[in-house]
Amino acid sequence: MSKIGNKPVKIPDGVKVSVSGNTINFEGKKGKLSLDIFNGIKIDIKDGFIYVKKEKPDINALHGTMRARINNAINGVNEGFSKVLEISGVGFRAEDKGNIISLQLGFSHPVIVDKPKGLDIKIDPKLQNVITISGPDKEAVGNFADKIKKLKLPEPYKGSGIKYQNERIIRKSGKAQATAGAGGAKK
């Protein structure tokens, strides 16, 4: 029995939900989303709530996953999701150039990334080291933020690279600090 899947999802004011075939559609102030309904799952909309029901007893995992995806879609079209990335390093910066993002990450060339449709990407024009990714689809926001982060993961010695805001990088001491006070050269 799926504990999460059995909880109904409340539809907030200003969000429209409709089911057509094997697709459930959401529309709100932040945009539109649609989800494919898993096989063996039935969706009922009653009295401002969405009920996710399973038609087969052996799909508990899909039952809970479908309910969580519906909840994320409702939150996304109502409030939206965002991720903030910080770029740190000497000469590291990001520039918004229309449909692309140009990243200077210490390579001999700029790294060019195409902006996906449906996401709002903002780069601080003064500092050029903070990228804010926002949109109604939690999965798309997270995937694009991860794609940018993987271009230059933070290294543990100086901490230079791309990291999420409030992410803590575990730092290592360098070779010189590790041997400090070890007694110098052997005789």
Contact map, one row per residue, 1 for C-alpha under 8 A:
1110000000000000000000000000000000000000000000000000000000010000000000000000000000000000000000000000000000000000000000000000000000000000000000000000000000000000000000000000000000000000000
1111110000000000000000000000000000000000000000000000000000011011000000000000000000000000000000000000000000000000000000000000000000000000000000000000000000000000000000000000000000000000000
1111111000000000000000000000000000000000000000000000000000000001000000000000000000000000000000000000000000000000000000000000000000000000000000000000000000000000000000000000000000000000000
0111111000000000000000000000000000000000000000000000000000000001001100000000000000000000000000000000000000000000000000000000000000000000000000000000000000000000000000000000000000000000000
0111111100000000000000000000000000000000000000000001100000010011111100000000000000000000000000000000000000000000000000000000000000000000000000000000000000000000000000000000000000000000000
0111111100000000000000000000000000000000000000000011100000000001000000000000000000000000000000000000000000000000000000000000000000000000000000000000000000000000000000000000000000000000000
0011111110000000000000000000000000000000000000000010000000000000000000000000000000000000000000000000000000000000000000000000000000000000000000000000000000000000000000000000000000000000000
0000111111000000000000000000000000000000000000001111000000000000000000000000000000000000000000000000000000000000000000000000000000000000000000000000000000000000000000000000000000000000000
0000001111100000000000000000000000000000000000001110000000000000001001100000000000000000000000000000000000000000000000000000000000000000000000000000000000000000000000000000000000000000000
0000000111110000000000000000000000000000000000011100000000000000000000000000000000000000000000000000000000000000000000000000000000000000000000000000000000000000000000000000000000000000000
0000000011111011100000000000000000000000000000011100000000000000000000000100000000000000000000000000000000000000000000000000000000000000000000000000000000000000000000000000000000000000000
0000000001111110000000000000000000000000000000010000000000000000000000000000010000000000000000000000000000000000000000000000000000000000000000000000000000000000000000000000000000000000000
0000000000111110000000000000000000000000000000000000000000000000000000000000000000000000000000000000000000000000000000000000000000000000000000000000000000000000000000000000000000000000000
0000000000011111000000000001100000000000000000000000000000000000000000000000010000000000000000000000000000000000000000000000000000000000000000000000000000000000000000000000000000000000000
0000000000111111100000000111100000000000000000000000000000000000000000000100110000000000000000000000000000000000000000000000000000000000000000000000000000000000000000000000000000000000000
0000000000100111110000000111000000000000000000000000000000000000000000000000000000000000000000000000000000000000000000000000000000000000000000000000000000000000000000000000000000000000000
0000000000100011111000011110000000000000000000000000000000000000000000000000000000000000000000000000000000000000000000000000000000000000000000000000000000000000000000000000000000000000000
0000000000000001111100011100000000000000000000000000000000000000000000000000000000000000000000000000000000000000000000000000000000000000000000000000000000000000000000000000000000000000000
0000000000000000111111111000000000000000001000000000000000000000000000000000000000000000000000000000000000000000000000000000000000000000000000000000000000000000000000000000000000000000000
0000000000000000011111111000000000000000000000000000000000000000000000000000000000000000000000000000000000000000000000000000000000000000000000000000000000000000000000000000000000000000000
0000000000000000001111100000000000000000000000000000000000000000000000000000000000000000000000000000000000000000000000000000000000000000000000000000000000000000000000000000000000000000000
0000000000000000001111110000000000011100000000000000000000000000000000000000000000000000000000000000000000000000000000000000000000000000000000000000000000000000000000000000000000000000000
0000000000000000001111111000000001111000000000000000000000000000000000000000000000000000000000000000000000000000000000000000000000000000000000000000000000000000000000000000000000000000000
0000000000000000111101111100000001111000000000000000000000000000000000000000000000000000000000000000000000000000000000000000000000000000000000000000000000000000000000000000000000000000000
0000000000000000111100111110000111100000000000000000000000000000000000000000000000000000000000000000000000000000000000000000000000000000000000000000000000000000000000000000000000000000000
0000000000000011110000011111000111000000000000000000000000000000000000001100100000000000000000000000000000000000000000000000000000000000000000000000000000000000000000000000000000000000000
0000000000000011100000001111101110000000000000000000000000000000000000000000100000000000000000000000000000000000000000000000000000000000000000000000000000000000000000000000000000000000000
0000000000000111000000000111111100000000000000000000000000000000000000000000110000000000000000000000000000000000000000000000000000000000000000000000000000000000000000000000000000000000000
0000000000000110000000000011111000000000000000000000000000000000000000000000111000000000000000000000000000000000000000000000000000000000000000000000000000000000000000000000000000000000000
0000000000000000000000000001111100000000000000000000000000000000000000000001111100000000000000000000000000000000000000000000000000000011000000000000000000000000000000000000000000000000000
0000000000000000000000000011111110000000000000000000000000000000000000000000100000000000000000000000000000000000000000000000000000000001000000000000000000000000000000000000000000000000000
0000000000000000000000001111011111000000000000000000000000000000000000000000100000000000000000000000000000000000000000000000000000000001000000000000000000000000000000000000000000000000000
0000000000000000000000001110001111100000000000000000000000000000000000001000100000000000000000000000000000000000000000000000000000000001100000000000000000000000000000000000000000000000000
0000000000000000000000111100000111110000000000000000000000000000000000000000000000000000000000000000000000000000000000000000000000000000000000000000000000000000000000000000000000000000000
0000000000000000000000111000000011111000000000000000000000000000000001000000000000000000000000000000000000000000000000000000000000000000000000000000000000000000000000000000000000000000000
0000000000000000000001110000000001111100000000000000000000000000000000000000000000000000000000000000000000000000000000000000000000000000000000000000000000000000000000000000000000000000000
0000000000000000000001110000000000111110110000000000000000000000010000000000000000000000000000000000000000000000000000000000000000000000000000000000000000000000000000000000000000000000000
0000000000000000000001000000000000011111100000000000000000000100010000000000000000000000000000000000000000000000000000000000000000000000000000000000000000000000000000000000000000000000000
0000000000000000000000000000000000001111100000000000000000000000000000000000000000000000000000000000000000000000000000000000000000000000000000000000000000000000000000000000000000000000000
0000000000000000000000000000000000000111110000000000011100100000000000000000000000000000000000000000000000000000000000000000000000000000000000000000000000000000000000000000000000000000000
0000000000000000000000000000000000001111111000000001111100000010000000000000000000000000000000000000000000000000000000000000000000000000000000000000000000000000000000000000000000000000000
0000000000000000000000000000000000001001111100000001111000000000000000000000000000000000000000000000000000000000000000000000000000000000000000000000000000000000000000000000000000000000000
0000000000000000001000000000000000000000111110000111100000000000000000000000000000000000000000000000000000000000000000000000000000000000000000000000000000000000000000000000000000000000000
0000000000000000000000000000000000000000011111000111100000000000000000000000000000000000000000000000000000000000000000000000000000000000000000000000000000000000000000000000000000000000000
0000000000000000000000000000000000000000001111111110000000000000000000000000000000000000000000000000000000000000000000000000000000000000000000000000000000000000000000000000000000000000000
0000000000000000000000000000000000000000000111111110000000000000000000000000000000000000000000000000000000000000000000000000000000000000000000000000000000000000000000000000000000000000000
0000000000000000000000000000000000000000000011111000000000000000000000000000000000000000000000000000000000000000000000000000000000000000000000000000000000000000000000000000000000000000000
0000000001110000000000000000000000000000000011111100000000000000000000000000000000000000000000000000000000000000000000000000000000000000000000000000000000000000000000000000000000000000000
0000000111100000000000000000000000000000000011111110000000000000000000000000000000000000000000000000000000000000000000000000000000000000000000000000000000000000000000000000000000000000000
0000000111100000000000000000000000000000001111011111000000000000000000000000000000000000000000000000000000000000000000000000000000000000000000000000000000000000000000000000000000000000000
0000011110000000000000000000000000000000001111001111100000000000000000000000000000000000000000000000000000000000000000000000000000000000000000000000000000000000000000000000000000000000000
0000110100000000000000000000000000000000111100000111110000000010011000000000000000000000000000000000000000000000000000000000000000000000000000000000000000000000000000000000000000000000000
0000110000000000000000000000000000000000111100000011111000000010000000000000000000000000000000000000000000000000000000000000000000000000000000000000000000000000000000000000000000000000000
0000000000000000000000000000000000000001110000000001111110110010000000000000000000000000000000000000000000000000000000000000000000000000000000000000000000000000000000000000000000000000000
0000000000000000000000000000000000000001110000000000111110000000000000000000000000000000000000000000000000000000000000000000000000000000000000000000000000000000000000000000000000000000000
0000000000000000000000000000000000000001100000000000011111100000000000000000000000000000000000000000000000000000000000000000000000000000000000000000000000000000000000000000000000000000000
0000000000000000000000000000000000000000000000000000011111110000000000000000000000000000000000000000000000000000000000000000000000000000000000000000000000000000000000000000000000000000000
0000000000000000000000000000000000000000000000000000000111110000000000000000000000000000000000000000000000000000000000000000000000000000000000000000000000000000000000000000000000000000000
0000000000000000000000000000000000000001000000000000010111111110000000000000000000000000000000000000000000000000000000000000000000000000000000000000000000000000000000000000000000000000000
1100100000000000000000000000000000000000000000000000010011111111000000000000000000000000000000000000000000000000000000000000000000000000000000000000000000000000000000000000000000000000000
0100000000000000000000000000000000000000000000000000000000111111100000000000000000000000000000000000000000000000000000000000000000000000000000000000000000000000000000000000000000000000000
0000000000000000000000000000000000000100000000000000000000111111110000000000000000000000000000000000000000000000000000000000000000000000000000000000000000000000000000000000000000000000000
0100100000000000000000000000000000000000100000000001110000111111111000000000000000000000000000000000000000000000000000000000000000000000000000000000000000000000000000000000000000000000000
0111110000000000000000000000000000000000000000000000000000011111111100000000000000000000000000000000000000000000000000000000000000000000000000000000000000000000000000000000000000000000000
0000100000000000000000000000000000000000000000000000000000001111111110000000000000000000000000000000000000000000000000000000000000000000000000000000000000000000000000000000000000000000000
0000100000000000000000000000000000001100000000000001000000000111111111000000000000000000000000000000000000000000000000000000000000000000000000000000000000000000000000000000000000000000000
0001100010000000000000000000000000000000000000000001000000000011111111100000000000000000000000000000000000000000000000000000000000000000000000000000000000000000000000000000000000000000000
0001100000000000000000000000000000000000000000000000000000000001111111110000000000000000000000000000000000000000000000000000000000000000000000000000000000000000000000000000000000000000000
0000000000000000000000000000000000000000000000000000000000000000111111111000000000000000000000000000000000000000000000000000000000000000000000000000000000000000000000000000000000000000000
0000000010000000000000000000000000100000000000000000000000000000011111111100000000000000000000000000000000000000000000000000000000000000000000000000000000000000000000000000000000000000000
0000000010000000000000000000000000000000000000000000000000000000001111111110000000000000000000000000000000000000000000000000000000000000000000000000000000000000000000000000000000000000000
0000000000000000000000000000000000000000000000000000000000000000000111111111000000000000000000000000000000000000000000000000000000000000110000000000000000000000000000000000000000000000000
0000000000000000000000000100000010000000000000000000000000000000000011111111100000000000000000000000000000000000000000000000000000000001110000000000000000000000000000000000000000000000000
0000000000100010000000000100000000000000000000000000000000000000000001111111110000000000000000000000000000000000000000000000000000000000000000000000000000000000000000000000000000000000000
0000000000000000000000000000000000000000000000000000000000000000000000111111111100000000000000000000000000000000000000000000000000000001000000000000000000000000000000000000000000000000000
0000000000000000000000000000010000000000000000000000000000000000000000011111111110000000000000000000000000000000000000000000000000000011110000000000000000000000000000000000000000000000000
0000000000000010000000000111111110000000000000000000000000000000000000001111111100000000000000000000000000000000000000000000000000000001100000000000000000000000000000000000000000000000000
0000000000010110000000000001110000000000000000000000000000000000000000000111111100000000000000000000000000000000000000000000000000000001000000000000000000000000000000000000000000000000000
0000000000000000000000000000110000000000000000000000000000000000000000000011111110000000000000000000000000000000000000000000000000000001000000000000000000000000000000000000000000000000000
0000000000000000000000000000010000000000000000000000000000000000000000000011111111000000000000000000000000000000000000000000000000000111110000000000000000000000000000000000000000000000000
0000000000000000000000000000000000000000000000000000000000000000000000000001001111100000000000000000000000000000000000000000000000000111110010000000000000000000000000000000000000000000000
0000000000000000000000000000000000000000000000000000000000000000000000000000000111110000000000000000000000000000000000000000000000011110000010000000000000000000000000000000000000000000000
0000000000000000000000000000000000000000000000000000000000000000000000000000000011111000000000000000000000000000000000000000000000011100000011001000000000000000000110000000000000000000000
0000000000000000000000000000000000000000000000000000000000000000000000000000000001111100000000000000000000000000000000000000000001111000000000000000000000000000000110000000000000000000000
0000000000000000000000000000000000000000000000000000000000000000000000000000000000111110000000000000000000000000000000000000000001110000000000001000100000000000011110000000000000000000000
0000000000000000000000000000000000000000000000000000000000000000000000000000000000011111000000000000000000000000000000000000000011100000000000000000000000000000011110000000000000000000000
0000000000000000000000000000000000000000000000000000000000000000000000000000000000001111100110000000000000000000000000000000000011000000000000000000000000000001111000000000000000000000000
0000000000000000000000000000000000000000000000000000000000000000000000000000000000000111110100000000000000000000000000000000000010000000000000000000000000000011110000000000000000000000000
0000000000000000000000000000000000000000000000000000000000000000000000000000000000000011111100000000000010000000000000000000000000000000000000000000000000000011100000000000000000000000000
0000000000000000000000000000000000000000000000000000000000000000000000000000000000000001111100000000000001000000000000000000000000000000000000000000000000000001000000000000000000000000000
0000000000000000000000000000000000000000000000000000000000000000000000000000000000000000111110000000000111000000000000000000000000000000000000000000000000000000000000000000000000000000000
0000000000000000000000000000000000000000000000000000000000000000000000000000000000000011111111000000001111000000000000000000000010000000000000000000000000000000000000000000000000000000000
0000000000000000000000000000000000000000000000000000000000000000000000000000000000000010001111100000001110000000000000000000000110000000000000000000000000000000000000000000000000000000000
0000000000000000000000000000000000000000000000000000000000000000000000000000000000000000000111110000111100000000000000000010000111100000000000000000000000000000000000000000000000000000000
0000000000000000000000000000000000000000000000000000000000000000000000000000000000000000000011111000111000000000000000000010100100000000000000000000000000000000000000000000000000000000000
0000000000000000000000000000000000000000000000000000000000000000000000000000000000000000000001111111110000000000000000000110000000000000000000000000000000000000000000000000000000000000000
0000000000000000000000000000000000000000000000000000000000000000000000000000000000000000000000111111110000000000000000000000000000000000000000000000000000000000000000000000000000000000000
0000000000000000000000000000000000000000000000000000000000000000000000000000000000000000000000011111100000000000000000000000000000000000000000000000000000000000000000000000000000000000000
0000000000000000000000000000000000000000000000000000000000000000000000000000000000000000000000011111100000000000011000000000000000000000000000000000000000000000000000000000000000000000000
0000000000000000000000000000000000000000000000000000000000000000000000000000000000000000000000011111110000000001111000000000000000000000000000000000000000000000000000000000000000000000000
0000000000000000000000000000000000000000000000000000000000000000000000000000000000000000000001111111111000000001111000000000000000000000000000000000000000000000000000000000000000000000000
0000000000000000000000000000000000000000000000000000000000000000000000000000000000000000000001111001111100000111100000000000000000000000000000000000000000000000000000000000000000000000000
0000000000000000000000000000000000000000000000000000000000000000000000000000000000000000000111100000111110000111100000000000000000000000000000000000000000000000000000000000000000000000000
0000000000000000000000000000000000000000000000000000000000000000000000000000000000000000001111000000011111101110000000000000000000000000000000000000000000000000000000000000000000000000000
0000000000000000000000000000000000000000000000000000000000000000000000000000000000000000101110000000001111100110000000000000000000000000000000000000000100000000100000000000000000000000000
0000000000000000000000000000000000000000000000000000000000000000000000000000000000000000011100000000000111110000000000000000000000000000000000000000000000000000000000000000000000000000000
0000000000000000000000000000000000000000000000000000000000000000000000000000000000000000000000000000000111111100000000000000000000000000000000000000000000000000000000000000000000000000000
0000000000000000000000000000000000000000000000000000000000000000000000000000000000000000000000000000000001111100000000000000000000000000000000000000000000000000000000000000000000000000000
0000000000000000000000000000000000000000000000000000000000000000000000000000000000000000000000000000000100111110000000000000000000000000000000000000000000000000000000000000000000000000000
0000000000000000000000000000000000000000000000000000000000000000000000000000000000000000000000000000011110111111000000000000000000000000000000000000000000000000000000000000000000000000000
0000000000000000000000000000000000000000000000000000000000000000000000000000000000000000000000000000011110001111100000000000000000000000000000000000000000000000000000000000000000000000000
0000000000000000000000000000000000000000000000000000000000000000000000000000000000000000000000000001111000000111110000000000000000000000000000000000000000000000000000000000000000000000000
0000000000000000000000000000000000000000000000000000000000000000000000000000000000000000000000000001111000000011111000000000000000000000000000000001000000000000000000000000000000000000000
0000000000000000000000000000000000000000000000000000000000000000000000000000000000000000000000000011100000000001111100000000000000000000000000000000000000000000000000000000000000000000000
0000000000000000000000000000000000000000000000000000000000000000000000000000000000000000000000000011100000000000111110101000000000000000000000000000000000000000000000000000000000000000000
0000000000000000000000000000000000000000000000000000000000000000000000000000000000000000000000000000000000000000011111100000000000000000000000010000000000000000000000000000000000000000000
0000000000000000000000000000000000000000000000000000000000000000000000000000000000000000000000000000000000000000001111100000000000000000000000000000000000000000000000000000000000000000000
0000000000000000000000000000000000000000000000000000000000000000000000000000000000000000000000000000000000000000000111110000000000000011000000000000000000000000000000000000000000000000000
0000000000000000000000000000000000000000000000000000000000000000000000000000000000000000000000000000000000000000001111111000000000001111000110000000000000000000000000000000000000000000000
0000000000000000000000000000000000000000000000000000000000000000000000000000000000000000000000000000000000000000000001111100000000001110000000000000000000000000000000000000000000000000000
0000000000000000000000000000000000000000000000000000000000000000000000000000000000000000000000000000000000000000001000111110000000111100000000000000000000000000000000000000000000000000000
0000000000000000000000000000000000000000000000000000000000000000000000000000000000000000000000010000000000000000000000011111000000111000000000000000000000000000000000000000000000000000000
0000000000000000000000000000000000000000000000000000000000000000000000000000000000000000000001110000000000000000000000001111100111110000000000000000000000000000000000000000000000000000000
0000000000000000000000000000000000000000000000000000000000000000000000000000000000000000000000000000000000000000000000000111111111100000000000000000000000000000000000000000000000000000000
0000000000000000000000000000000000000000000000000000000000000000000000000000000000000000000000100000000000000000000000000011111100000000000000000000000000000000000000000000000000000000000
0000000000000000000000000000000000000000000000000000000000000000000000000000000000000000000000000000000000000000000000000001111100000000000000000000000000000000000000000000000000000000000
0000000000000000000000000000000000000000000000000000000000000000000000000000000000000000000000000000000000000000000000000001111111000000000000000000000000000000000000000000000000000000000
0000000000000000000000000000000000000000000000000000000000000000000000000000000000000000000011100000000000000000000000000011111111100000000000000000000000000000000000000000000000000000000
0000000000000000000000000000000000000000000000000000000000000000000000000000000000000111000111000000000000000000000000000011001111100000000000000000000000000000000000000000000000000000000
0000000000000000000000000000000000000000000000000000000000000000000000000000000000011110000001000000000000000000000000000011001111110000000000000000000000000000000000000000000000000000000
0000000000000000000000000000000000000000000000000000000000000000000000000000000000011100000001000000000000000000000000001111000111111000000000000000000000000000000000000000000000000000000
0000000000000000000000000000000000000000000000000000000000000000000000000000000001111000000000000000000000000000000000001110000001111100000000000000000000000000000000000000000000000000000
0000000000000000000000000000000000000000000000000000000000000000000000000000000001110000000000000000000000000000000000111100000000111110000010001000000000000000000000000000000000000000000
0000000000000000000000000000000000000000000000000000000000000000000000000000000111100000000000000000000000000000000000111000000000011111000010000000000000000000000000000000000000000000000
0000000000000000000000000000010000000000000000000000000000000000000000000001000111000000000000000000000000000000000001110000000000001111110110000000000000000000000000000000000000000000000
0000000000000000000000000000011110000000000000000000000000000000000000001011111110000000000000000000000000000000000001100000000000000111110000000000000000000000000000000000000000000000000
0000000000000000000000000000000010000000000000000000000000000000000000011001100110000000000000000000000000000000000000000000000000000011111110000000000000000000000000000000000000000000000
0000000000000000000000000000000000000000000000000000000000000000000000011001000110000000000000000000000000000000000000000000000000000011111111000000000000000000000000000000000000000000000
0000000000000000000000000000000000000000000000000000000000000000000000000000000000000000000000000000000000000000000000000000000000000000111111100000000000000000000000000000000000000000000
0000000000000000000000000000000000000000000000000000000000000000000000000000000000000000000000000000000000000000000000100000000000000010111111110000000000000000000000000000000000000000000
0000000000000000000000000000000000000000000000000000000000000000000000000000000011100000000000000000000000000000000000100000000000001110111111111000000000000000000000000000000000000000000
0000000000000000000000000000000000000000000000000000000000000000000000000000000000100000000000000000000000000000000000000000000000000000011111111100000000000000000000000000000000000000000
0000000000000000000000000000000000000000000000000000000000000000000000000000000000000000000000000000000000000000000000000000000000000000001111111110000000000000000000000000000000000000000
0000000000000000000000000000000000000000000000000000000000000000000000000000000000000000000000000000000000000000000100000000000000000000000111111111000000000000000000000000000000000000000
0000000000000000000000000000000000000000000000000000000000000000000000000000000000101000000000000000000000000000000000000000000000001000000011111111100000000000000000000000000000000000000
0000000000000000000000000000000000000000000000000000000000000000000000000000000000000000000000000000000000000000000000000000000000000000000001111111110000000000000000000000000000000000000
0000000000000000000000000000000000000000000000000000000000000000000000000000000000000000000000000000000000000000000000000000000000000000000000111111111000000000000000000000000000000000000
0000000000000000000000000000000000000000000000000000000000000000000000000000000000000000000000000000000000000000100000000000000000000000000000011111111100000000010000000000000000000000000
0000000000000000000000000000000000000000000000000000000000000000000000000000000000001000000000000000000000000000000000000000000000000000000000001111111110000000011100000000000000000000000
0000000000000000000000000000000000000000000000000000000000000000000000000000000000000000000000000000000000000000000000000000000000000000000000000111111110000000010000000000000000000000000
0000000000000000000000000000000000000000000000000000000000000000000000000000000000000000000000000000000000000000000000000000000000000000000000000011111110000000010000000000000000000000000
0000000000000000000000000000000000000000000000000000000000000000000000000000000000000000000000000000000010000000000000000000000000000000000000000001111111000000110000000000000000000000000
0000000000000000000000000000000000000000000000000000000000000000000000000000000000000000000000000000000000000000000000000000000000000000000000000000111111100000111000000000000000000000000
0000000000000000000000000000000000000000000000000000000000000000000000000000000000000000000000000000000000000000000000000000000000000000000000000000000111110011111000001000000000000000000
0000000000000000000000000000000000000000000000000000000000000000000000000000000000000000000000000000000000000000000000000000000000000000000000000000000011111111100000000000000000000000000
0000000000000000000000000000000000000000000000000000000000000000000000000000000000000000000000000000000000000000000000000000000000000000000000000000000001111110000000001111000000000000000
0000000000000000000000000000000000000000000000000000000000000000000000000000000000000000000000000000000000000000000000000000000000000000000000000000000000111110000000000011110000000000000
0000000000000000000000000000000000000000000000000000000000000000000000000000000000000000000000000000000000000000000000000000000000000000000000000000000000111111000000000010000000000000000
0000000000000000000000000000000000000000000000000000000000000000000000000000000000000001100000000000000000000000000000000000000000000000000000000000000001111111100000001010000000000000000
0000000000000000000000000000000000000000000000000000000000000000000000000000000000000011110000000000000000000000000000000000000000000000000000000000000001100111110000000000000000000000000
0000000000000000000000000000000000000000000000000000000000000000000000000000000000000011100000000000000010000000000000000000000000000000000000000000000111100011111000000000000000000000000
0000000000000000000000000000000000000000000000000000000000000000000000000000000000001111000000000000000000000000000000000000000000000000000000000001111111000001111100000000000000000000000
0000000000000000000000000000000000000000000000000000000000000000000000000000000000001110000000000000000000000000000000000000000000000000000000000000100011000000111110100000000000000000000
0000000000000000000000000000000000000000000000000000000000000000000000000000000000111100000000000000000000000000000000000000000000000000000000000000100000000000011111100000000000000000000
0000000000000000000000000000000000000000000000000000000000000000000000000000000000111100000000000000000000000000000000000000000000000000000000000000000000000000001111100000000000000000000
0000000000000000000000000000000000000000000000000000000000000000000000000000000000000000000000000000000000000000000000000000000000000000000000000000000000000000000111110000000000000000000
0000000000000000000000000000000000000000000000000000000000000000000000000000000000000000000000000000000000000000000000000000000000000000000000000000000000000000001111111000000000000000000
0000000000000000000000000000000000000000000000000000000000000000000000000000000000000000000000000000000000000000000000000000000000000000000000000000000000000000000001111100000000000000000
0000000000000000000000000000000000000000000000000000000000000000000000000000000000000000000000000000000000000000000000000000000000000000000000000000000001010010000000111110000000000000000
0000000000000000000000000000000000000000000000000000000000000000000000000000000000000000000000000000000000000000000000000000000000000000000000000000000000010000000000011111000000000000000
0000000000000000000000000000000000000000000000000000000000000000000000000000000000000000000000000000000000000000000000000000000000000000000000000000000000011110000000001111100000000000000
0000000000000000000000000000000000000000000000000000000000000000000000000000000000000000000000000000000000000000000000000000000000000000000000000000000000011000000000000111110000000000000
0000000000000000000000000000000000000000000000000000000000000000000000000000000000000000000000000000000000000000000000000000000000000000000000000000000000001000000000000011111011000000000
0000000000000000000000000000000000000000000000000000000000000000000000000000000000000000000000000000000000000000000000000000000000000000000000000000000000001000000000000001111111000000000
0000000000000000000000000000000000000000000000000000000000000000000000000000000000000000000000000000000000000000000000000000000000000000000000000000000000000000000000000000111111100000000
0000000000000000000000000000000000000000000000000000000000000000000000000000000000000000000000000000000000000000000000000000000000000000000000000000000000000000000000000000011111110000000
0000000000000000000000000000000000000000000000000000000000000000000000000000000000000000000000000000000000000000000000000000000000000000000000000000000000000000000000000000111111110000000
0000000000000000000000000000000000000000000000000000000000000000000000000000000000000000000000000000000000000000000000000000000000000000000000000000000000000000000000000000111111110000000
0000000000000000000000000000000000000000000000000000000000000000000000000000000000000000000000000000000000000000000000000000000000000000000000000000000000000000000000000000001111111100000
0000000000000000000000000000000000000000000000000000000000000000000000000000000000000000000000000000000000000000000000000000000000000000000000000000000000000000000000000000000111111110000
0000000000000000000000000000000000000000000000000000000000000000000000000000000000000000000000000000000000000000000000000000000000000000000000000000000000000000000000000000000000111111000
0000000000000000000000000000000000000000000000000000000000000000000000000000000000000000000000000000000000000000000000000000000000000000000000000000000000000000000000000000000000111111000
0000000000000000000000000000000000000000000000000000000000000000000000000000000000000000000000000000000000000000000000000000000000000000000000000000000000000000000000000000000000011111110
0000000000000000000000000000000000000000000000000000000000000000000000000000000000000000000000000000000000000000000000000000000000000000000000000000000000000000000000000000000000001111110
0000000000000000000000000000000000000000000000000000000000000000000000000000000000000000000000000000000000000000000000000000000000000000000000000000000000000000000000000000000000000011111
0000000000000000000000000000000000000000000000000000000000000000000000000000000000000000000000000000000000000000000000000000000000000000000000000000000000000000000000000000000000000011111
0000000000000000000000000000000000000000000000000000000000000000000000000000000000000000000000000000000000000000000000000000000000000000000000000000000000000000000000000000000000000000111
